[in-house]
Amino acid sequence: MKKLLLLIPIIVLIIGCGGDEEVNYFPLAVGNQWEYSITQTITLTLPDTTWENTGNSATEITAETTLDNGNSVLEQVTTTTWDDTLMTDAIDTTYVEETEDYMLIYDNKADTDPDTSLMLPIEVANTWTVYSDSADTMTAYVVGKATVTVPAGSYDDCWQIEYTFGGGLNTDWFAPDFGIVRHEYEMADSNSTIQFIKELESVTIN
């Protein structure tokens, strides 16, 4: 299953829209870092039980490098640390390539089937296929712009993009010059509901 299905989706973008061509909605430069608080809530229908786990997620652009095919990419490392020792901490490395029309995410340097995390330029009602395989298909839809308030502050003109797959929904908000400031994930069936929220705590942009 592709990494965009994980509870910590890894989506890195540079976005332009209409008159906003010069605005970076996710500045890509080596050394840029984003720190997030994370909360995961799992609710069971029977028995009626709820668990909440909290932690932190840190994403850093660590290097310029090349794929096995020679394409230039940026290496991105995301570290997830949970407060509950029963949860599993994780370190995930992906590679980002920007083309004229798309932002592509590779699972590893040998990956020949990247996820299309973004269609460029961003415009309201744009839709595209992030990936499609025998197990599932993820599609993206640009909802519009909104003001988002998180621990790091309040951000105007954030692009809201929804990513749907199977029974799940990812929603990301991208702030101009700062990148992802909020992420929500939700999946529900008749037995349980899983909700995951990630909110920006601090950011370092070079």
C-alpha positions in Angstrom: 0.0 0.0 0.0 1.4 3.4 -0.9 2.8 5.7 1.8 0.0 8.2 1.2 -2.3 5.7 2.9 -0.4 5.9 6.2 -1.8 7.9 9.1 1.1 10.2 8.7 0.7 11.1 5.0 3.8 12.5 3.3 2.8 15.2 0.8 5.3 17.8 -0.3 4.3 20.6 -2.8 5.2 23.8 -4.4 1.9 25.4 -5.5 0.9 28.2 -7.8 -2.6 29.3 -8.7 -3.9 32.1 -10.9 -2.2 35.3 -9.7 -0.3 33.4 -7.0 2.4 31.9 -9.2 5.2 33.3 -7.0 3.8 31.9 -3.8 5.3 28.8 -2.3 2.7 26.8 -0.5 5.4 24.3 0.6 8.9 25.9 0.4 11.3 23.2 -0.7 14.9 23.8 0.4 17.4 21.7 2.2 17.2 22.4 6.0 13.5 23.4 6.1 11.8 21.8 9.0 8.2 21.4 10.3 7.2 20.3 13.8 3.7 19.1 14.4 1.6 17.8 17.3 -0.4 14.7 16.5 -3.5 13.1 18.0 -5.0 9.8 17.0 -8.5 8.8 18.3 -9.9 5.3 17.9 -13.5 4.7 18.8 -15.1 1.2 18.8 -18.9 0.8 18.4 -19.1 -2.4 20.5 -18.0 -2.1 23.2 -18.4 1.7 23.2 -14.7 2.5 23.9 -12.4 5.3 22.9 -8.6 5.5 22.9 -6.6 8.7 22.3 -2.9 8.7 21.6 -0.7 11.9 21.3 2.8 12.5 20.0 4.9 14.6 17.7 5.8 14.5 14.0 8.9 16.2 12.5 9.6 16.6 8.8 12.9 17.9 7.4 14.2 18.3 3.9 17.6 16.7 4.4 19.4 16.6 1.0 19.5 17.1 -2.7 20.0 13.7 -4.4 19.1 11.7 -7.5 16.9 8.7 -8.2 18.3 5.6 -9.8 17.0 6.9 -13.1 19.1 10.1 -12.7 16.2 12.5 -12.0 17.0 15.2 -9.4 14.9 15.0 -6.2 14.8 16.3 -2.6 15.1 13.8 0.2 12.5 14.2 2.9 12.6 12.5 6.3 9.6 12.3 8.7 10.1 11.2 12.3 7.0 10.2 14.3 7.2 9.9 18.1 4.3 8.8 20.3 3.9 9.6 24.0 2.4 6.1 24.5 5.2 3.5 24.6 2.7 0.9 23.2 2.6 2.9 19.9 5.3 2.4 17.3 7.6 5.3 16.6 8.7 5.5 12.9 11.2 7.2 10.6 10.1 7.5 7.0 12.2 8.7 4.0 10.7 9.7 0.7 11.8 11.7 -2.4 10.2 14.6 -4.0 10.3 15.6 -7.7 8.7 18.8 -9.1 7.9 18.8 -12.8 6.1 21.4 -14.8 2.7 19.8 -14.3 3.0 17.6 -11.2 4.6 17.1 -7.8 5.7 13.5 -7.5 6.5 11.4 -4.4 8.8 8.4 -4.6 8.9 5.7 -1.9 12.6 5.0 -2.6 15.3 5.8 -5.2 14.4 2.8 -7.3 10.6 3.6 -7.4 9.3 3.9 -11.0 5.7 4.4 -10.1 5.5 7.6 -7.9 2.4 9.1 -6.3 1.1 12.2 -8.0 0.6 14.3 -4.9 -0.3 17.5 -6.8 -1.4 18.8 -10.1 0.2 22.1 -10.9 -0.9 24.9 -10.9 -3.5 24.5 -8.1 -7.0 25.6 -9.0 -10.3 25.2 -7.4 -12.1 22.0 -8.4 -9.0 20.4 -9.9 -9.1 16.6 -9.5 -6.5 14.0 -10.3 -5.5 10.4 -9.5 -2.8 10.2 -6.9 -2.3 6.5 -7.5 -4.2 3.5 -8.7 -3.4 -0.2 -8.2 -5.0 -3.5 -7.8 -5.7 -2.8 -4.1 -7.1 0.8 -4.2 -7.3 4.1 -5.9 -6.7 7.5 -4.3 -8.1 10.7 -5.9 -7.5 14.3 -5.0 -9.8 17.3 -5.1 -9.1 21.0 -4.5 -11.9 22.3 -2.3 -10.8 26.0 -2.1 -9.1 28.3 0.3 -9.7 28.8 4.0 -8.2 30.4 7.2 -6.7 27.8 9.5 -5.7 28.3 13.2 -3.1 25.9 14.7 -0.7 26.1 17.7 1.9 27.9 15.4 -0.6 30.7 14.6 -3.4 31.7 12.2 -2.9 31.3 8.4 -5.0 32.9 5.7 -5.4 31.7 2.1 -4.7 28.1 2.9 -5.4 25.7 0.1 -7.7 22.8 1.3 -7.2 19.6 -0.6 -9.0 16.3 0.0 -7.6 12.9 -0.8 -10.1 10.1 -0.9 -9.4 6.3 -1.0 -11.4 3.3 0.0 -13.3 4.2 3.1 -10.9 6.9 4.1 -10.4 10.7 3.7 -7.2 12.8 4.1 -7.6 16.6 4.2 -4.6 18.9 4.1 -4.3 22.7 4.4 -1.3 24.4 2.8 -0.4 27.9 4.0 1.5 30.4 1.7 5.2 30.4 2.5 4.8 27.8 5.3 3.5 24.5 3.8 1.2 22.0 5.5 -0.2 23.6 8.7 -3.0 21.1 9.4 -3.8 17.5 8.3 -6.8 15.4 9.1 -7.4 11.7 8.4 -10.6 9.8 9.0 -11.8 6.3 8.3 -15.0 4.7 9.6 -17.0 1.5 9.2 -19.8 -0.1 11.3 -17.3 -1.3 13.9 -14.9 1.6 14.5 -13.8 5.2 13.6 -10.2 6.3 13.4 -9.4 10.0 13.4 -5.9 11.5 13.1 -5.1 15.2 13.4 -1.7 16.8 12.8 -1.2 20.5 13.6 1.8 22.8 13.0 3.7 23.7 16.2 6.8 25.4 14.6 8.5 25.8 11.3 12.0 26.7 10.0 12.2 28.0 6.5 15.6 28.8 4.9 
